[in-house]
Amino acid sequence: MLSFNQLIRNLKRDCTGFHTLRVALIGDSATQLLAKALRGMSIERSFQMHLFEAAYNQVERQFMDPSSELYEFDADIIVVFQSTHKLGEYHSGLPIEGQASLADERLSFVASICENPSLANKKIIYFNYSEIEDTVFGSYANKVTSSLSYQVRKLNFELMNLSQQYPNLFICDIAGLQNKFGRDFMFAPNVYVSTEMILSVDALPYVASRVMDIICAIKGQFKKCLILDLDNTVWGGVIGDDGLEGIQLGHGLGIGKAFTEFQMWVKKLKQRGIIICVVSKNDEETAKEPFEHHPDMVLKLDDIAVFQANWETKVDNIRTIQRILNIGFDSMVFLDDNPFERNIVRENIPGITVPELPEDPGEYLEYLYSLNLFETASYSQADKDRTKQYQVEAQRVSLQKTFENEADFLKSLDMVSTVSGFTKFNTPRIAQLSQRSNQFNLRTVRYTEADITALAEDPNVIDLSFTLEDKFGDNGLIAVIIMKRQDAETLFVDTWLMSCRVLKRGMENFTLNTMVERARKAGYQRIIGEYLPTTKNKMVEQHYTDLGFQPLAHTSTAQYVLNISQYKMLECFITTKEV
Amino acid sequence: MERKEIFSKLNEIFIDVLDLDECNLTDETNANDIEEWDSLSHIQLIVAIEKRFGIKFTSLEIMKWRNVGELVDSILSKK
């Protein structure tokens, strides 16, 4: 982790070209150093943060007063840090009945922020409460509802429930951070007494990093794929030398337990939707043997989306994986016990995250926990099927090779698509796609679930979502269209995004046919599309011209128009599935 | 440890933390003399000094120093 001094130095770096963030920081303790750490960490992640820092201890006023600086500043993201110290102070001033309802009181305040209509499109990042064991009751505090320990733990538990109720509420788990590093690391009493700062200088980079993890995830930057070396990373020993019986794995004596628990962690990531791949310098057959035959392997071949075991370099193999998965290197994590391999990968693949695994495999997990690599801003049930989809993609690629031309291949896939508006069932997935899609995304507008729900209810919006199923399997919901009324005759394409899993299937044609049909029915004459370039969406630079749109002159951005009356339905081999 | 040695270590710490080109602390130097030395960087200085000398200041010490000389007295009293 960078030191606080290094974060301060970042503030002098040139941020040209960085995306900007508007963030408000509101706390009930002195937050000046946290503010600096946040700005320094945002630059580390290539964001330039415009930060509004509320004056000391103004949480309630800033939220309750509609003319406050908070509302005037109009941040995208509001970070609220209410400390356990101040909670404890308040707790001591209350009668017993008041103490017993302290958590409820604070929760209703947080709920009131989330329900505040003027903050409807803001993301709230609320710190949960690091525990202070005041030992007024000792362990008996667990039996006493009015105790500080009871109220703090209740508060943290109920905050989790609240964040499920309000999609715009994100919890920054500072309590988890304190569990990891300890209260004596997080809190310096002498600094607190002399300055009112709750966080120690050493804790600031970690806290800032956790906040930025959430912000990056909201903005669509997060890890999607974990690439694993095998020997001494997934199991102990070298399969080629030690053989199936010789590698260390399982809960017997020895180091095997460390690898088993590591694999359990990887399996949970896979179940959560992280794509797991293997890169190993081995014969393929040898490398696969433990997956197929070792009784203590937690990971099975089914869990691995792409398995690259050969004698090519790891750099080449990772590039191959990138081509198959079609995701950015910056969304990949590579784990290898060998420092030499790590350095080669780091030097040759810009953007990839390569953690400096400790020498002792017994420390792998605790070290990886400290990095919080897999923060996310959404989670849906569809996530767990992702591995299957990539494996199926590999099958499709091999079928394609047997057809003479593309049309025959596409016809043979028997593709059907379900077209639907935004509903409460597909909202989580739509929000997630809006946050994840970088390459096939014309304007890269990020929406949360709350935003999607609001769009679905807006009469001036035509909202469309598309699934794609073929004879090999169901890709699930893979494309999203949001068109907004510009005037009585014109629709503006606010969002056109598609999962890169379904490139080259004619899905673009099918989507446009559907868009035109819907626009025509609603009485519109033309559709205007816009391309806003990012570092990742060059793929769709020619998207609108390829589909027959005409470039508009005299616009400050790349805009294109399609006249509905002259539109001829584009050829495609996808049929609409009625619901 | 002698005062001279402490001053030379403090100069290094001030240069590092406050990002200065050079620093020549004396007993009389105080926050008014160094532009970068404000209430925020003061905290960074304290933490850096604590780490460098392997000591802990009390809350009272942090609040009462009027100049570098008194800070050095505090450090000496703990070695």
Interface residues (C-beta under 8 A of the other chain):
Chain A: F4 N5 I8 R9 Q32 L33 K36 A188 P189 N190 V191 V193 S194 T195 M197 S200 V201 D202
Chain B: D16 V17 D19 S39 L40 I43 Q44 I46 V47 A48 K56 F57 T58 S59 E61 I62 M63
